[in-house]
Amino acid sequence: MKIHVVRAQSFVLLKGYDKMASKNVNKKRKNRMTKRGEMFLYFTLFLILLAIPISSVYTKSILSKSNIIVEDLRNDIEEQEKTNESLKMEISELASLDTIQAVATEQGLTYQNTNIKVVTNE
């Protein structure tokens, strides 16, 4: 009978050990899962903290390039406006009565007020 008792006690011990071992395995699995979750959160936080300054620099560089393009276009517009003004002045000088009479006399024509027709842009 002693043998049975020893075996029964060892069985009880083994059975209790299995329960304890399964609890430890479950704890290890939970720890692994929490460690993986924490690692994922840390990695995500790291990526976000890395992406914020990079995106800030990138957007500022794009803004700077667009501002340069806008300034170039403004300069082109100003130059074109100056050219337009000078051409308008030249047109008004060439359209003056004195200039027309000078060209007409060079060509051998005479000034006749009745034959002048005024054309307006409407």
N, CA and C atoms as a LAMMPS dump frame, in Angstrom:
ITEM: TIMESTEP
0
ITEM: NUMBER OF ATOMS
366
ITEM: BOX BOUNDS ff ff ff
-5.0000000000000000e+02 5.0000000000000000e+02
-5.0000000000000000e+02 5.0000000000000000e+02
-5.0000000000000000e+02 5.0000000000000000e+02
ITEM: ATOMS id mol type element x y z
1 1 1 N 0.798 -1.198 0
2 1 2 C 0 0 0
3 1 3 C 0.841 1.264 0
4 2 1 N 1.965 1.167 0.513
5 2 2 C 2.814 2.336 0.5
6 2 3 C 3.156 2.751 -0.924
7 3 1 N 3.281 1.797 -1.754
8 3 2 C 3.616 2.107 -3.135
9 3 3 C 2.479 2.898 -3.775
10 4 1 N 1.253 2.487 -3.504
11 4 2 C 0.121 3.217 -4.057
12 4 3 C 0.06 4.642 -3.534
13 5 1 N 0.353 4.81 -2.304
14 5 2 C 0.3 6.141 -1.71
15 5 3 C 1.368 7.027 -2.335
16 6 1 N 2.526 6.47 -2.501
17 6 2 C 3.608 7.246 -3.102
18 6 3 C 3.234 7.61 -4.531
19 7 1 N 2.695 6.607 -5.205
20 7 2 C 2.286 6.891 -6.572
21 7 3 C 1.141 7.896 -6.593
22 8 1 N 0.244 7.77 -5.681
23 8 2 C -0.871 8.702 -5.622
24 8 3 C -0.372 10.099 -5.294
25 9 1 N 0.573 10.196 -4.389
26 9 2 C 1.118 11.5 -4.049
27 9 3 C 1.893 12.077 -5.227
28 10 1 N 2.669 11.232 -5.899
29 10 2 C 3.418 11.737 -7.04
30 10 3 C 2.464 12.148 -8.16
31 11 1 N 1.375 11.426 -8.306
32 11 2 C 0.38 11.786 -9.305
33 11 3 C -0.248 13.125 -8.971
34 12 1 N -0.532 13.307 -7.704
35 12 2 C -1.103 14.573 -7.264
36 12 3 C -0.105 15.687 -7.499
37 13 1 N 1.127 15.42 -7.188
38 13 2 C 2.142 16.435 -7.406
39 13 3 C 2.285 16.751 -8.893
40 14 1 N 2.29 15.698 -9.7
41 14 2 C 2.404 15.924 -11.132
42 14 3 C 1.185 16.661 -11.675
43 15 1 N 0.031 16.278 -11.16
44 15 2 C -1.177 16.935 -11.625
45 15 3 C -1.164 18.413 -11.225
46 16 1 N -0.756 18.719 -10.031
47 16 2 C -0.641 20.103 -9.59
48 16 3 C 0.425 20.847 -10.378
49 17 1 N 1.477 20.149 -10.697
50 17 2 C 2.551 20.757 -11.481
51 17 3 C 2.042 21.125 -12.871
52 18 1 N 1.221 20.272 -13.452
53 18 2 C 0.651 20.563 -14.768
54 18 3 C -0.202 21.824 -14.723
55 19 1 N -0.976 21.976 -13.658
56 19 2 C -1.808 23.177 -13.538
57 19 3 C -0.927 24.413 -13.413
58 20 1 N 0.109 24.287 -12.599
59 20 2 C 1.009 25.423 -12.427
60 20 3 C 1.747 25.721 -13.725
61 21 1 N 2.151 24.689 -14.422
62 21 2 C 2.865 24.877 -15.682
63 21 3 C 1.955 25.533 -16.712
64 22 1 N 0.696 25.119 -16.767
65 22 2 C -0.22 25.72 -17.735
66 22 3 C -0.489 27.181 -17.382
67 23 1 N -0.538 27.512 -16.084
68 23 2 C -0.715 28.903 -15.683
69 23 3 C 0.491 29.732 -16.099
70 24 1 N 1.69 29.172 -15.927
71 24 2 C 2.898 29.887 -16.328
72 24 3 C 2.938 30.089 -17.843
73 25 1 N 2.512 29.091 -18.592
74 25 2 C 2.486 29.206 -20.051
75 25 3 C 1.496 30.289 -20.463
76 26 1 N 0.328 30.32 -19.818
77 26 2 C -0.662 31.348 -20.137
78 26 3 C -0.12 32.738 -19.804
79 27 1 N 0.589 32.854 -18.669
80 27 2 C 1.172 34.14 -18.307
81 27 3 C 2.232 34.549 -19.324
82 28 1 N 3.045 33.579 -19.755
83 28 2 C 4.08 33.879 -20.739
84 28 3 C 3.447 34.31 -22.058
85 29 1 N 2.368 33.644 -22.447
86 29 2 C 1.683 34.022 -23.682
87 29 3 C 1.106 35.428 -23.565
88 30 1 N 0.51 35.729 -22.406
89 30 2 C -0.038 37.067 -22.202
90 30 3 C 1.084 38.097 -22.212
91 31 1 N 2.209 37.761 -21.576
92 31 2 C 3.342 38.68 -21.573
93 31 3 C 3.863 38.905 -22.986
94 32 1 N 3.929 37.833 -23.771
95 32 2 C 4.382 37.979 -25.148
96 32 3 C 3.419 38.865 -25.931
97 33 1 N 2.139 38.646 -25.723
98 33 2 C 1.147 39.444 -26.439
99 33 3 C 1.233 40.908 -26.022
100 34 1 N 1.378 41.161 -24.727
101 34 2 C 1.487 42.546 -24.291
102 34 3 C 2.801 43.144 -24.762
103 35 1 N 3.864 42.362 -24.777
104 35 2 C 5.135 42.874 -25.278
105 35 3 C 5.032 43.197 -26.76
106 36 1 N 4.36 42.335 -27.52
107 36 2 C 4.183 42.607 -28.946
108 36 3 C 3.322 43.844 -29.153
109 37 1 N 2.27 43.96 -28.365
110 37 2 C 1.405 45.136 -28.465
111 37 3 C 2.145 46.41 -28.1
112 38 1 N 2.935 46.337 -27.042
113 38 2 C 3.723 47.501 -26.64
114 38 3 C 4.752 47.846 -27.705
115 39 1 N 5.393 46.834 -28.254
116 39 2 C 6.385 47.077 -29.304
117 39 3 C 5.722 47.718 -30.522
118 40 1 N 4.525 47.255 -30.863
119 40 2 C 3.802 47.845 -31.985
120 40 3 C 3.464 49.307 -31.697
121 41 1 N 3.008 49.591 -30.487
122 41 2 C 2.687 50.971 -30.122
123 41 3 C 3.93 51.85 -30.137
124 42 1 N 5.035 51.352 -29.597
125 42 2 C 6.275 52.124 -29.606
126 42 3 C 6.756 52.37 -31.033
127 43 1 N 6.659 51.347 -31.863
128 43 2 C 7.078 51.491 -33.256
129 43 3 C 6.201 52.509 -33.981
130 44 1 N 4.891 52.444 -33.74
131 44 2 C 3.973 53.396 -34.357
132 44 3 C 4.26 54.815 -33.869
133 45 1 N 4.494 54.974 -32.589
134 45 2 C 4.825 56.28 -32.034
135 45 3 C 6.128 56.805 -32.627
136 46 1 N 7.109 55.931 -32.778
137 46 2 C 8.38 56.316 -33.381
138 46 3 C 8.176 56.784 -34.819
139 47 1 N 7.372 56.05 -35.582
140 47 2 C 7.111 56.445 -36.969
141 47 3 C 6.396 57.788 -37.042
142 48 1 N 5.445 58.002 -36.151
143 48 2 C 4.719 59.272 -36.146
144 48 3 C 5.662 60.419 -35.794
145 49 1 N 6.474 60.212 -34.769
146 49 2 C 7.413 61.254 -34.371
147 49 3 C 8.464 61.513 -35.447
148 50 1 N 8.77 60.522 -36.238
149 50 2 C 9.707 60.695 -37.338
150 50 3 C 9.027 61.355 -38.534
151 51 1 N 7.765 61.041 -38.762
152 51 2 C 7.052 61.552 -39.936
153 51 3 C 6.673 63.024 -39.789
154 52 1 N 6.412 63.486 -38.591
155 52 2 C 5.973 64.875 -38.398
156 52 3 C 7.036 65.875 -38.864
157 53 1 N 8.282 65.792 -38.42
158 53 2 C 9.265 66.771 -38.907
159 53 3 C 9.561 66.626 -40.399
160 54 1 N 9.57 65.397 -40.884
161 54 2 C 9.844 65.195 -42.308
162 54 3 C 8.741 65.819 -43.149
163 55 1 N 7.49 65.594 -42.768
164 55 2 C 6.385 66.181 -43.532
165 55 3 C 6.378 67.696 -43.415
166 56 1 N 6.769 68.218 -42.273
167 56 2 C 6.834 69.667 -42.094
168 56 3 C 7.868 70.282 -43.028
169 57 1 N 9.039 69.694 -43.09
170 57 2 C 10.091 70.199 -43.978
171 57 3 C 9.657 70.074 -45.432
172 58 1 N 9.026 68.971 -45.768
173 58 2 C 8.582 68.744 -47.143
174 58 3 C 7.544 69.783 -47.564
175 59 1 N 6.559 70.038 -46.706
176 59 2 C 5.527 71.012 -47.064
177 59 3 C 6.101 72.424 -47.139
178 60 1 N 7.058 72.743 -46.271
179 60 2 C 7.684 74.068 -46.342
180 60 3 C 8.487 74.228 -47.622
181 61 1 N 9.138 73.167 -48.072
182 61 2 C 9.899 73.265 -49.319
183 61 3 C 8.966 73.438 -50.511
184 62 1 N 7.836 72.749 -50.5
185 62 2 C 6.861 72.91 -51.59
186 62 3 C 6.301 74.332 -51.581
187 63 1 N 6.016 74.856 -50.403
188 63 2 C 5.512 76.224 -50.286
189 63 3 C 6.545 77.224 -50.792
190 64 1 N 7.792 77.001 -50.458
191 64 2 C 8.857 77.892 -50.913
192 64 3 C 8.973 77.868 -52.434
193 65 1 N 8.917 76.683 -53.026
194 65 2 C 8.987 76.586 -54.486
195 65 3 C 7.819 77.298 -55.142
196 66 1 N 6.627 77.139 -54.588
197 66 2 C 5.464 77.797 -55.181
198 66 3 C 5.558 79.315 -55.022
199 67 1 N 6.117 79.794 -53.912
200 67 2 C 6.303 81.24 -53.734
201 67 3 C 7.297 81.791 -54.751
202 68 1 N 8.335 81.036 -55.043
203 68 2 C 9.311 81.465 -56.053
204 68 3 C 8.644 81.559 -57.418
205 69 1 N 7.819 80.583 -57.747
206 69 2 C 7.112 80.594 -59.03
207 69 3 C 6.167 81.79 -59.106
208 70 1 N 5.464 82.079 -58.011
209 70 2 C 4.54 83.22 -57.981
210 70 3 C 5.302 84.529 -58.186
211 71 1 N 6.444 84.677 -57.538
212 71 2 C 7.237 85.897 -57.697
213 71 3 C 7.743 86.045 -59.127
214 72 1 N 8.166 84.948 -59.738
215 72 2 C 8.602 85.003 -61.135
216 72 3 C 7.457 85.441 -62.044
217 73 1 N 6.268 84.908 -61.796
218 73 2 C 5.11 85.294 -62.605
219 73 3 C 4.754 86.765 -62.4
220 74 1 N 4.853 87.244 -61.174
221 74 2 C 4.579 88.668 -60.92
222 74 3 C 5.572 89.556 -61.662
223 75 1 N 6.843 89.152 -61.657
224 75 2 C 7.845 89.93 -62.391
225 75 3 C 7.552 89.926 -63.887
226 76 1 N 7.158 88.78 -64.422
227 76 2 C 6.809 88.704 -65.841
228 76 3 C 5.612 89.592 -66.161
229 77 1 N 4.633 89.609 -65.275
230 77 2 C 3.443 90.444 -65.482
231 77 3 C 3.82 91.919 -65.467
232 78 1 N 4.679 92.318 -64.53
233 78 2 C 5.109 93.72 -64.46
234 78 3 C 5.855 94.13 -65.724
235 79 1 N 6.734 93.259 -66.217
236 79 2 C 7.463 93.561 -67.447
237 79 3 C 6.507 93.695 -68.629
238 80 1 N 5.518 92.815 -68.702
239 80 2 C 4.55 92.875 -69.796
240 80 3 C 3.706 94.14 -69.705
241 81 1 N 3.335 94.542 -68.487
242 81 2 C 2.566 95.778 -68.32
243 81 3 C 3.385 96.99 -68.764
244 82 1 N 4.682 97 -68.442
245 82 2 C 5.544 98.102 -68.886
246 82 3 C 5.633 98.132 -70.408
247 83 1 N 5.765 96.963 -71.013
248 83 2 C 5.821 96.886 -72.473
249 83 3 C 4.517 97.382 -73.084
250 84 1 N 3.396 96.984 -72.497
251 84 2 C 2.093 97.428 -72.996
252 84 3 C 1.947 98.943 -72.893
253 85 1 N 2.397 99.511 -71.778
254 85 2 C 2.316 100.968 -71.605
255 85 3 C 3.159 101.69 -72.651
256 86 1 N 4.361 101.19 -72.889
257 86 2 C 5.218 101.85 -73.88
258 86 3 C 4.622 101.727 -75.28
259 87 1 N 4.007 100.594 -75.582
260 87 2 C 3.366 100.434 -76.892
261 87 3 C 2.147 101.343 -77.031
262 88 1 N 1.387 101.522 -75.953
263 88 2 C 0.246 102.446 -75.997
264 88 3 C 0.716 103.871 -76.249
265 89 1 N 1.817 104.244 -75.597
266 89 2 C 2.351 105.594 -75.807
267 89 3 C 2.83 105.758 -77.248
268 90 1 N 3.463 104.741 -77.793
269 90 2 C 3.936 104.802 -79.174
270 90 3 C 2.76 104.902 -80.141
271 91 1 N 1.693 104.168 -79.869
272 91 2 C 0.495 104.238 -80.715
273 91 3 C -0.103 105.634 -80.67
274 92 1 N -0.202 106.203 -79.467
275 92 2 C -0.785 107.544 -79.365
276 92 3 C 0.107 108.583 -80.05
277 93 1 N 1.44 108.405 -80.012
278 93 2 C 2.339 109.326 -80.709
279 93 3 C 2.176 109.205 -82.218
280 94 1 N 2.094 107.955 -82.697
281 94 2 C 1.951 107.753 -84.139
282 94 3 C 0.57 108.171 -84.64
283 95 1 N -0.42 108.155 -83.788
284 95 2 C -1.775 108.515 -84.202
285 95 3 C -2.05 110.009 -84.067
286 96 1 N -1.076 110.782 -83.636
287 96 2 C -1.308 112.222 -83.496
288 96 3 C -1.44 112.863 -84.88
289 97 1 N -2.137 113.984 -84.93
290 97 2 C -2.425 114.67 -86.193
291 97 3 C -1.144 115.161 -86.861
292 98 1 N -0.202 115.63 -86.084
293 98 2 C 1.056 116.128 -86.651
294 98 3 C 1.822 115.007 -87.356
295 99 1 N 1.873 113.838 -86.749
296 99 2 C 2.594 112.715 -87.343
297 99 3 C 1.905 112.246 -88.614
298 100 1 N 0.591 112.208 -88.581
299 100 2 C -0.167 111.778 -89.764
300 100 3 C 0.052 112.757 -90.909
301 101 1 N 0.031 114.05 -90.625
302 101 2 C 0.25 115.049 -91.68
303 101 3 C 1.676 114.974 -92.215
304 102 1 N 2.652 114.707 -91.349
305 102 2 C 4.037 114.605 -91.808
306 102 3 C 4.211 113.41 -92.734
307 103 1 N 3.619 112.293 -92.394
308 103 2 C 3.712 111.098 -93.239
309 103 3 C 2.972 111.337 -94.551
310 104 1 N 1.837 112.006 -94.479
311 104 2 C 1.053 112.268 -95.69
312 104 3 C 1.821 113.175 -96.645
313 105 1 N 2.468 114.195 -96.138
314 105 2 C 3.234 115.09 -97.016
315 105 3 C 4.454 114.378 -97.588
316 106 1 N 5.067 113.462 -96.837
317 106 2 C 6.195 112.682 -97.364
318 106 3 C 5.747 111.807 -98.527
319 107 1 N 4.543 111.306 -98.443
320 107 2 C 4.011 110.428 -99.483
321 107 3 C 3.409 111.226 -100.649
322 108 1 N 3.354 112.536 -100.505
323 108 2 C 2.807 113.375 -101.565
324 108 3 C 1.302 113.511 -101.488
325 109 1 N 0.737 113.313 -100.336
326 109 2 C -0.704 113.422 -100.155
327 109 3 C -1.036 114.759 -99.511
328 110 1 N -2.302 115.165 -99.648
329 110 2 C -2.748 116.413 -99.032
330 110 3 C -3.789 116.092 -97.967
331 111 1 N -3.904 116.998 -97.011
332 111 2 C -4.836 116.816 -95.9
333 111 3 C -6.196 117.328 -96.322
334 112 1 N -7.211 116.436 -96.268
335 112 2 C -8.583 116.818 -96.556
336 112 3 C -9.442 116.352 -95.389
337 113 1 N -9.986 117.28 -94.678
338 113 2 C -10.74 116.997 -93.459
339 113 3 C -12.027 116.223 -93.752
340 114 1 N -12.596 116.359 -94.936
341 114 2 C -13.86 115.697 -95.255
342 114 3 C -13.683 114.196 -95.485
343 115 1 N -12.484 113.769 -95.832
344 115 2 C -12.252 112.349 -96.109
345 115 3 C -11.793 111.559 -94.869
346 116 1 N -11.667 112.202 -93.739
347 116 2 C -11.194 111.524 -92.53
348 116 3 C -12.363 110.811 -91.868
349 117 1 N -12.163 109.542 -91.595
350 117 2 C -13.169 108.749 -90.899
351 117 3 C -12.565 108.282 -89.575
352 118 1 N -13.321 108.41 -88.521
353 118 2 C -12.85 108.012 -87.193
354 118 3 C -13.391 106.62 -86.887
355 119 1 N -12.498 105.72 -86.537
356 119 2 C -12.883 104.354 -86.19
357 119 3 C -12.619 104.181 -84.694
358 120 1 N -13.639 103.738 -83.981
359 120 2 C -13.484 103.527 -82.537
360 120 3 C -13.686 102.053 -82.221
361 121 1 N -13.002 101.6 -81.229
362 121 2 C -13.169 100.216 -80.764
363 121 3 C -14.229 100.191 -79.683
364 122 1 N -15.278 99.469 -79.947
365 122 2 C -16.356 99.382 -78.955
366 122 3 C -16.486 97.994 -78.437
